[in-house]
Amino acid sequence: MARARGGSPTTTPKPRSDAYVGLLAIALLAQIIGATFFFLDWMAYPTTKPGDPPKPGVAPAAAPTQGPPKDGAAKDAPPPPKDAAPKDKDKKMP
């Protein structure tokens, strides 16, 4: 149907923002903050190329120590006397 001449066009009201628009704004803000932290973390890495990794294989054995301990080193303590027994051994439990 054609519109009448001289009549005012019907206007529809502009839709209002609701809670979902607020959630979209919060999500966008979180994405921006996350990307910023990711960039800052990425910039903390060194820019030089790392060295070559060690080649796989058996590690060399440690050199064995031979002979008595060197100067000032503690020597083995003598064993305790055989007659040393706990004093509470003879007591009976109530």
ChimeraX commands (.cxc) that place a marker at each C-alpha (Angstrom):
marker #1 position 0.00,0.00,0.00 radius 0.5
marker #1 position 1.27,3.42,-0.89 radius 0.5
marker #1 position 1.91,6.09,1.66 radius 0.5
marker #1 position -0.37,9.05,1.65 radius 0.5
marker #1 position 0.97,12.37,0.45 radius 0.5
marker #1 position 1.78,14.88,3.09 radius 0.5
marker #1 position 1.51,12.33,5.86 radius 0.5
marker #1 position 4.31,11.90,8.35 radius 0.5
marker #1 position 6.32,8.73,8.05 radius 0.5
marker #1 position 6.03,6.40,10.97 radius 0.5
marker #1 position 9.17,6.30,13.04 radius 0.5
marker #1 position 10.19,3.35,15.10 radius 0.5
marker #1 position 11.90,4.00,18.41 radius 0.5
marker #1 position 15.65,3.30,18.57 radius 0.5
marker #1 position 16.32,0.01,20.43 radius 0.5
marker #1 position 17.88,0.45,23.85 radius 0.5
marker #1 position 21.00,-1.35,25.05 radius 0.5
marker #1 position 20.32,-4.23,27.38 radius 0.5
marker #1 position 22.42,-6.42,29.70 radius 0.5
marker #1 position 23.91,-8.36,26.79 radius 0.5
marker #1 position 25.53,-5.25,25.39 radius 0.5
marker #1 position 27.17,-4.74,28.79 radius 0.5
marker #1 position 28.40,-8.32,28.74 radius 0.5
marker #1 position 29.85,-7.78,25.28 radius 0.5
marker #1 position 31.71,-4.71,26.52 radius 0.5
marker #1 position 33.11,-6.64,29.50 radius 0.5
marker #1 position 34.21,-9.49,27.21 radius 0.5
marker #1 position 35.93,-7.06,24.84 radius 0.5
marker #1 position 37.73,-5.41,27.74 radius 0.5
marker #1 position 38.87,-8.82,29.04 radius 0.5
marker #1 position 40.18,-9.75,25.58 radius 0.5
marker #1 position 42.16,-6.51,25.35 radius 0.5
marker #1 position 43.63,-6.98,28.83 radius 0.5
marker #1 position 44.52,-10.62,28.07 radius 0.5
marker #1 position 46.23,-9.67,24.82 radius 0.5
marker #1 position 48.18,-6.95,26.64 radius 0.5
marker #1 position 49.43,-9.38,29.27 radius 0.5
marker #1 position 50.30,-11.92,26.58 radius 0.5
marker #1 position 52.33,-9.29,24.73 radius 0.5
marker #1 position 54.15,-8.22,27.91 radius 0.5
marker #1 position 54.98,-11.85,28.72 radius 0.5
marker #1 position 56.19,-12.46,25.17 radius 0.5
marker #1 position 58.46,-9.40,25.32 radius 0.5
marker #1 position 60.12,-10.79,28.48 radius 0.5
marker #1 position 61.69,-13.66,26.52 radius 0.5
marker #1 position 65.24,-13.14,25.26 radius 0.5
marker #1 position 65.67,-12.37,21.60 radius 0.5
marker #1 position 68.86,-14.40,21.11 radius 0.5
marker #1 position 68.80,-17.91,19.72 radius 0.5
marker #1 position 69.38,-20.59,22.37 radius 0.5
marker #1 position 72.47,-22.79,22.12 radius 0.5
marker #1 position 72.42,-26.35,20.89 radius 0.5
marker #1 position 71.05,-28.90,23.37 radius 0.5
marker #1 position 73.50,-31.39,24.88 radius 0.5
marker #1 position 73.97,-34.58,22.91 radius 0.5
marker #1 position 72.31,-37.66,24.38 radius 0.5
marker #1 position 74.56,-40.23,25.91 radius 0.5
marker #1 position 75.89,-41.57,29.18 radius 0.5
marker #1 position 77.17,-39.02,31.63 radius 0.5
marker #1 position 80.77,-39.58,32.74 radius 0.5
marker #1 position 81.12,-41.25,36.11 radius 0.5
marker #1 position 82.40,-39.24,39.04 radius 0.5
marker #1 position 86.03,-39.80,39.92 radius 0.5
marker #1 position 86.28,-42.25,42.84 radius 0.5
marker #1 position 87.91,-40.99,46.00 radius 0.5
marker #1 position 90.82,-43.11,47.17 radius 0.5
marker #1 position 92.70,-43.15,50.42 radius 0.5
marker #1 position 91.95,-41.57,53.77 radius 0.5
marker #1 position 90.24,-38.16,54.06 radius 0.5
marker #1 position 92.39,-35.12,53.44 radius 0.5
marker #1 position 93.51,-32.57,56.03 radius 0.5
marker #1 position 90.92,-31.61,58.64 radius 0.5
marker #1 position 88.22,-33.89,57.31 radius 0.5
marker #1 position 86.07,-35.66,59.91 radius 0.5
marker #1 position 86.90,-39.31,60.44 radius 0.5
marker #1 position 84.43,-42.08,61.17 radius 0.5
marker #1 position 83.16,-42.05,64.75 radius 0.5
marker #1 position 83.95,-45.09,66.91 radius 0.5
marker #1 position 81.05,-47.50,67.44 radius 0.5
marker #1 position 79.07,-47.12,70.70 radius 0.5
marker #1 position 79.88,-49.50,73.56 radius 0.5
marker #1 position 77.94,-52.76,73.52 radius 0.5
marker #1 position 76.74,-52.47,77.12 radius 0.5
marker #1 position 74.91,-49.19,76.47 radius 0.5
marker #1 position 71.23,-50.10,76.63 radius 0.5
marker #1 position 68.19,-47.85,76.93 radius 0.5
marker #1 position 67.33,-47.22,80.58 radius 0.5
marker #1 position 63.58,-47.51,80.07 radius 0.5
marker #1 position 63.83,-51.00,78.63 radius 0.5
marker #1 position 63.19,-52.73,81.97 radius 0.5
marker #1 position 60.11,-50.64,82.84 radius 0.5
marker #1 position 56.77,-52.24,82.15 radius 0.5
marker #1 position 53.87,-50.46,80.64 radius 0.5
marker #1 position 50.89,-49.89,83.00 radius 0.5
marker link #1:1,2 radius 0.2
marker link #1:2,3 radius 0.2
marker link #1:3,4 radius 0.2
marker link #1:4,5 radius 0.2
marker link #1:5,6 radius 0.2
marker link #1:6,7 radius 0.2
marker link #1:7,8 radius 0.2
marker link #1:8,9 radius 0.2
marker link #1:9,10 radius 0.2
marker link #1:10,11 radius 0.2
marker link #1:11,12 radius 0.2
marker link #1:12,13 radius 0.2
marker link #1:13,14 radius 0.2
marker link #1:14,15 radius 0.2
marker link #1:15,16 radius 0.2
marker link #1:16,17 radius 0.2
marker link #1:17,18 radius 0.2
marker link #1:18,19 radius 0.2
marker link #1:19,20 radius 0.2
marker link #1:20,21 radius 0.2
marker link #1:21,22 radius 0.2
marker link #1:22,23 radius 0.2
marker link #1:23,24 radius 0.2
marker link #1:24,25 radius 0.2
marker link #1:25,26 radius 0.2
marker link #1:26,27 radius 0.2
marker link #1:27,28 radius 0.2
marker link #1:28,29 radius 0.2
marker link #1:29,30 radius 0.2
marker link #1:30,31 radius 0.2
marker link #1:31,32 radius 0.2
marker link #1:32,33 radius 0.2
marker link #1:33,34 radius 0.2
marker link #1:34,35 radius 0.2
marker link #1:35,36 radius 0.2
marker link #1:36,37 radius 0.2
marker link #1:37,38 radius 0.2
marker link #1:38,39 radius 0.2
marker link #1:39,40 radius 0.2
marker link #1:40,41 radius 0.2
marker link #1:41,42 radius 0.2
marker link #1:42,43 radius 0.2
marker link #1:43,44 radius 0.2
marker link #1:44,45 radius 0.2
marker link #1:45,46 radius 0.2
marker link #1:46,47 radius 0.2
marker link #1:47,48 radius 0.2
marker link #1:48,49 radius 0.2
marker link #1:49,50 radius 0.2
marker link #1:50,51 radius 0.2
marker link #1:51,52 radius 0.2
marker link #1:52,53 radius 0.2
marker link #1:53,54 radius 0.2
marker link #1:54,55 radius 0.2
marker link #1:55,56 radius 0.2
marker link #1:56,57 radius 0.2
marker link #1:57,58 radius 0.2
marker link #1:58,59 radius 0.2
marker link #1:59,60 radius 0.2
marker link #1:60,61 radius 0.2
marker link #1:61,62 radius 0.2
marker link #1:62,63 radius 0.2
marker link #1:63,64 radius 0.2
marker link #1:64,65 radius 0.2
marker link #1:65,66 radius 0.2
marker link #1:66,67 radius 0.2
marker link #1:67,68 radius 0.2
marker link #1:68,69 radius 0.2
marker link #1:69,70 radius 0.2
marker link #1:70,71 radius 0.2
marker link #1:71,72 radius 0.2
marker link #1:72,73 radius 0.2
marker link #1:73,74 radius 0.2
marker link #1:74,75 radius 0.2
marker link #1:75,76 radius 0.2
marker link #1:76,77 radius 0.2
marker link #1:77,78 radius 0.2
marker link #1:78,79 radius 0.2
marker link #1:79,80 radius 0.2
marker link #1:80,81 radius 0.2
marker link #1:81,82 radius 0.2
marker link #1:82,83 radius 0.2
marker link #1:83,84 radius 0.2
marker link #1:84,85 radius 0.2
marker link #1:85,86 radius 0.2
marker link #1:86,87 radius 0.2
marker link #1:87,88 radius 0.2
marker link #1:88,89 radius 0.2
marker link #1:89,90 radius 0.2
marker link #1:90,91 radius 0.2
marker link #1:91,92 radius 0.2
marker link #1:92,93 radius 0.2
marker link #1:93,94 radius 0.2
view
